[in-house]
Amino acid sequence: MKKIIAALLLSVTFATAQNSFKVEVSGSGAPVLLFPGFACPGEVWKETVDRLSKTNECHVFTFAGFGGVAPIDTPWFSTVKNDVMDYIKHKDLASPTLIGHSLGGTLGLWLASEGPGRFKKVIVIDGLPGAIALMNPMHKKGDVIPYDSPQSKSQLEMGDAAFEQMTRQMASYMSLNKEKHALIAEWMKQADRKTYVYGYVDYLNTDLRDDIEKINIPVVVIGATFPSREMVEPNYHKQYEKLKGVKFEFIDHSAHFIMFDQPAALWERIAENIR
């Protein structure tokens, strides 16, 4: 009876943890966890999963507040991270590879820095350990952006038409593939507004530039070159300077959504490094 009660409690605990994301599993083989970028659903990985699931078991995540998944309370990002770790333990996934785009890449680095020996490899697609430092060169580790800031208040109070216009402008420089701009903007528009605002604050407050020194598994960083290699590469090397053995690969003629701009080239890099 005690064992049954313990099993039920474990089941209830895990069901609660899953509230911070939805997972779709396909394929068979060595496990791979795929994390989307901020405001994106797992659908962003569709073409990659179509190929990767032929050889690997793919766990594709959509985080709370995005892609129709119900929102959660703050802190958003750390809750997602802790729940993903619980998911890995509950599923007893042996040495999974972590693939993440943008914020999803940051999440992969965070998990790897806190779980030495648990993962096989991290593949980061156009993601950084400390995005805030790129946006604000004067930022110092330990500085915290408050949830209640004028910018957050402005975005929370922004009307739907103004917010939609903002998302369309953002989408126009996040991908060189004009046919994908409407889709990217729609994902942002559909996001729970509080998650979009406060979740991004959580993301910016996550600075792993020192923590990545603890990672002892291979890390591959695949970066876009827009607007130019001369501007992009130094930023990557500075952000990852404390991560020994990090491997950089860059894909020309691509902006942030490399999977939309250069899908064949991105798949080639993933296939090479997934082994």
WOBELJO-V930695 format. One record per residue. N is the residue number from 1. RES is the residue in one letter. SS is DSSP state (A for helix, B for strand, O for the rest). OMEGA is omega in radians with two decimals (none if undefined). NEAR is the number of other C-alpha atoms within 12 Angstrom. Layout:
((N:RES:SS:OMEGA:NEAR) (N:RES:SS:OMEGA:NEAR))
This chain:
((1:M:O:-3.14:7) (2:K:A:3.13:8) (3:K:A:3.13:9) (4:I:A:3.13:10) (5:I:A:3.13:11) (6:A:A:3.13:12) (7:A:A:3.12:14) (8:L:A:3.12:14) (9:L:A:3.10:14) (10:L:A:3.13:18) (11:S:A:-3.14:18) (12:V:A:-3.14:14) (13:T:A:-3.10:17) (14:F:A:3.11:24) (15:A:A:3.11:18) (16:T:A:-3.12:19) (17:A:A:-3.10:26) (18:Q:A:-3.13:31) (19:N:A:-3.10:29) (20:S:A:3.07:36) (21:F:B:2.99:39) (22:K:B:-3.13:33) (23:V:B:3.00:29) (24:E:B:-3.07:24) (25:V:B:3.10:24) (26:S:B:3.10:26) (27:G:O:3.11:20) (28:S:O:-3.09:17) (29:G:O:3.13:22) (30:A:B:-3.06:26) (31:P:B:3.06:33) (32:V:B:3.08:41) (33:L:B:-3.11:49) (34:L:B:-3.10:48) (35:F:B:3.10:48) (36:P:O:3.06:43) (37:G:O:-3.07:44) (38:F:O:3.10:43) (39:A:O:-3.11:44) (40:C:O:3.00:39) (41:P:O:3.09:35) (42:G:A:3.13:37) (43:E:A:-3.12:31) (44:V:A:-3.12:33) (45:W:A:-2.98:36) (46:K:A:-3.09:25) (47:E:A:3.11:21) (48:T:A:-3.11:40) (49:V:A:3.10:34) (50:D:A:-3.13:20) (51:R:A:-3.02:23) (52:L:A:-3.10:35) (53:S:O:3.08:27) (54:K:O:-3.09:19) (55:T:O:-3.05:20) (56:N:B:3.02:27) (57:E:B:-3.03:27) (58:C:B:3.06:34) (59:H:B:-3.02:40) (60:V:B:-3.02:39) (61:F:B:2.87:45) (62:T:B:-3.00:39) (63:F:B:-3.11:46) (64:A:O:3.12:41) (65:G:O:-3.11:37) (66:F:O:3.07:35) (67:G:O:3.11:33) (68:G:O:3.09:23) (69:V:O:-3.07:25) (70:A:O:3.14:22) (71:P:O:3.07:32) (72:I:O:3.12:28) (73:D:O:3.01:20) (74:T:O:-0.02:23) (75:P:O:-3.04:26) (76:W:A:-2.96:34) (77:F:A:-3.13:36) (78:S:A:3.07:26) (79:T:A:3.09:27) (80:V:A:-3.12:38) (81:K:A:-3.13:37) (82:N:A:-3.13:26) (83:D:A:3.07:30) (84:V:A:3.10:40) (85:M:A:3.08:33) (86:D:A:3.13:27) (87:Y:A:-3.13:30) (88:I:A:-3.14:29) (89:K:A:-3.11:19) (90:H:A:3.13:19) (91:K:A:-3.14:19) (92:D:O:-3.13:14) (93:L:O:-3.07:25) (94:A:O:3.07:21) (95:S:O:3.12:24) (96:P:B:2.98:36) (97:T:B:-3.13:41) (98:L:B:3.07:48) (99:I:B:-3.10:50) (100:G:B:3.09:47) (101:H:B:3.06:43) (102:S:O:3.07:40) (103:L:A:3.10:41) (104:G:A:3.06:42) (105:G:A:3.07:40) (106:T:A:3.10:47) (107:L:A:3.12:47) (108:G:A:3.11:49) (109:L:A:-3.13:50) (110:W:A:3.12:40) (111:L:A:-3.11:43) (112:A:A:-3.13:39) (113:S:A:-3.12:31) (114:E:A:-3.09:23) (115:G:O:3.14:28) (116:P:O:3.13:22) (117:G:O:-3.09:19) (118:R:O:-3.04:25) (119:F:B:-3.13:35) (120:K:B:-3.02:31) (121:K:B:3.03:39) (122:V:B:3.03:45) (123:I:B:-3.08:47) (124:V:B:3.11:49) (125:I:B:3.11:46) (126:D:O:-3.14:40) (127:G:O:-3.06:45) (128:L:O:3.05:45) (129:P:O:-3.13:47) (130:G:O:-3.05:38) (131:A:A:-3.10:32) (132:I:A:-3.11:31) (133:A:A:3.10:27) (134:L:A:-3.12:23) (135:M:A:-3.12:13) (136:N:O:-3.10:15) (137:P:O:-3.14:14) (138:M:O:-3.11:10) (139:H:O:3.09:18) (140:K:O:3.13:18) (141:K:O:-3.10:22) (142:G:O:3.05:16) (143:D:O:-3.08:15) (144:V:O:3.04:18) (145:I:O:-3.13:26) (146:P:O:3.04:20) (147:Y:O:-3.05:27) (148:D:O:3.12:16) (149:S:O:3.11:15) (150:P:A:-3.14:13) (151:Q:A:3.12:17) (152:S:A:-3.14:23) (153:K:A:-3.13:16) (154:S:A:-3.13:17) (155:Q:A:3.11:26) (156:L:A:-3.08:22) (157:E:A:-3.09:16) (158:M:O:3.10:20) (159:G:O:-3.07:14) (160:D:A:-3.11:17) (161:A:A:3.13:12) (162:A:A:3.14:16) (163:F:A:3.12:25) (164:E:A:3.11:25) (165:Q:A:3.12:20) (166:M:A:-3.11:21) (167:T:A:3.13:29) (168:R:A:3.10:25) (169:Q:A:3.14:20) (170:M:A:-3.11:25) (171:A:A:-3.06:31) (172:S:A:3.10:23) (173:Y:A:3.10:23) (174:M:A:3.10:32) (175:S:O:3.07:32) (176:L:O:3.13:27) (177:N:O:-3.05:24) (178:K:A:-3.13:21) (179:E:A:-3.12:14) (180:K:A:-3.08:24) (181:H:A:-3.11:27) (182:A:A:-3.14:22) (183:L:A:3.13:29) (184:I:A:3.13:37) (185:A:A:-3.14:28) (186:E:A:3.09:25) (187:W:A:3.14:33) (188:M:A:-3.12:35) (189:K:A:-3.11:33) (190:Q:A:-3.08:27) (191:A:O:2.98:34) (192:D:O:-2.99:29) (193:R:A:-3.14:31) (194:K:A:3.09:34) (195:T:A:-3.14:36) (196:Y:A:-3.08:36) (197:V:A:-3.05:35) (198:Y:A:3.09:34) (199:G:A:3.12:37) (200:Y:A:3.04:34) (201:V:A:3.08:30) (202:D:A:-3.13:34) (203:Y:A:-3.13:42) (204:L:A:3.13:34) (205:N:O:3.12:33) (206:T:O:-3.10:34) (207:D:O:-3.05:32) (208:L:O:-3.04:36) (209:R:O:3.06:32) (210:D:O:-3.05:24) (211:D:A:-3.09:28) (212:I:A:3.08:35) (213:E:A:-3.12:25) (214:K:A:-3.08:23) (215:I:O:-3.08:32) (216:N:O:3.08:26) (217:I:O:3.13:32) (218:P:B:3.05:31) (219:V:B:3.09:40) (220:V:B:3.13:38) (221:V:B:3.14:41) (222:I:B:-3.02:43) (223:G:B:3.00:43) (224:A:B:-3.09:41) (225:T:O:3.13:32) (226:F:O:0.09:25) (227:P:O:3.07:20) (228:S:O:3.10:18) (229:R:A:-3.09:21) (230:E:A:3.11:15) (231:M:A:-2.99:16) (232:V:A:-2.98:29) (233:E:A:3.12:26) (234:P:A:3.12:17) (235:N:A:3.13:27) (236:Y:A:-3.11:36) (237:H:A:3.12:25) (238:K:A:-3.12:22) (239:Q:A:-3.04:31) (240:Y:O:-3.01:35) (241:E:O:-3.13:24) (242:K:O:3.14:20) (243:L:O:-3.10:31) (244:K:O:3.04:20) (245:G:O:3.13:18) (246:V:O:-3.13:28) (247:K:B:3.14:24) (248:F:B:2.99:32) (249:E:B:-3.11:29) (250:F:B:-3.11:30) (251:I:B:-3.11:34) (252:D:O:3.10:25) (253:H:O:3.11:25) (254:S:O:3.01:33) (255:A:O:-2.96:37) (256:H:O:3.12:40) (257:F:O:-3.11:42) (258:I:A:-3.11:40) (259:M:A:3.08:40) (260:F:A:-3.06:32) (261:D:A:-3.11:28) (262:Q:O:-3.06:28) (263:P:A:-3.11:28) (264:A:A:-3.13:18) (265:A:A:3.12:24) (266:L:A:3.13:36) (267:W:A:3.12:29) (268:E:A:3.14:20) (269:R:A:3.13:29) (270:I:A:-3.12:36) (271:A:A:3.13:22) (272:E:A:-3.00:15) (273:N:A:-3.11:26) (274:I:O:-3.06:29) (275:R:O:none:21))
